[in-house]
């Protein structure tokens, strides 16, 4: 059974997941529904809402999506590399 992980591919997948999640968040902020979502999620955790979502900025949204995609890629690459070294694949 092959246990080797393609670190680049895992990085791409995790980067895409992180980027898409933050794209969705940016759309929620732009649509003006992000605050109600934050309030709902906090209340599910028995926390009174105390955070406030700021105004939408397309520049900030682009940076958010790019940075989180890069961080996701990095963590995926690291996980794949560590996996391959631990299992000597």
C-alpha positions in Angstrom: 0.0 0.0 0.0 1.4 3.3 -1.1 1.6 5.8 1.8 3.5 8.6 0.1 1.7 11.9 -0.1 2.3 14.5 -2.8 3.1 17.5 -0.6 2.5 20.0 -3.4 -0.9 18.5 -4.2 -1.9 18.5 -0.5 -0.8 22.1 -0.2 -2.9 23.0 -3.2 -6.0 21.3 -1.7 -5.6 22.9 1.7 -4.8 26.3 0.1 -7.9 26.0 -2.0 -10.1 25.1 0.9 -8.8 28.0 3.0 -9.1 30.4 0.1 -12.7 29.3 -0.7 -13.7 29.5 2.9 -12.5 33.1 3.1 -14.0 34.0 -0.2 -17.4 32.9 1.2 -16.7 35.0 4.3 -15.9 38.0 2.2 -19.1 37.5 0.2 -21.1 37.4 3.5 -19.4 40.6 4.7 -20.1 42.3 1.3 -23.8 41.1 1.5 -24.2 42.5 5.0 -25.1 39.2 6.6 -21.8 38.4 8.3 -22.7 40.0 11.6 -25.8 37.9 12.1 -23.7 34.8 11.2 -21.1 35.7 13.9 -23.8 36.3 16.4 -25.5 33.0 15.6 -22.2 31.0 15.9 -21.2 32.7 19.1 -24.6 32.0 20.7 -24.2 28.3 19.7 -21.1 28.3 21.9 -22.9 30.0 24.8 -21.1 33.3 24.2 -22.8 36.6 24.1 -21.8 38.4 20.9 -19.2 41.1 21.4 -17.4 41.2 18.1 -18.4 43.6 15.3 -17.9 42.9 11.6 -16.4 45.9 9.9 -17.3 47.5 6.5 -16.4 45.6 3.4 -13.3 46.5 1.5 -12.5 44.7 -1.8 -8.7 45.3 -1.3 -8.8 43.7 2.2 -10.9 40.8 0.9 -8.4 40.1 -1.8 -5.5 40.2 0.6 -7.4 38.0 3.0 -8.1 35.4 0.4 -4.5 35.4 -1.0 -2.9 35.2 2.5 -5.1 32.4 3.7 -4.6 30.5 0.5 -0.8 30.8 0.9 -1.0 29.7 4.6 -3.2 26.8 3.7 -0.7 25.7 1.0 2.2 26.0 3.4 0.5 23.9 6.1 -0.5 21.3 3.5 3.0 21.1 2.1 4.5 20.8 5.7 2.0 18.0 6.6 2.8 16.1 3.4 6.5 16.5 3.9 6.4 15.4 7.5 4.2 12.5 6.7 6.6 11.3 4.0 9.6 11.5 6.3 7.8 9.8 9.2 6.7 6.9 7.1 9.9 6.9 5.0 7.8 6.6 1.8 
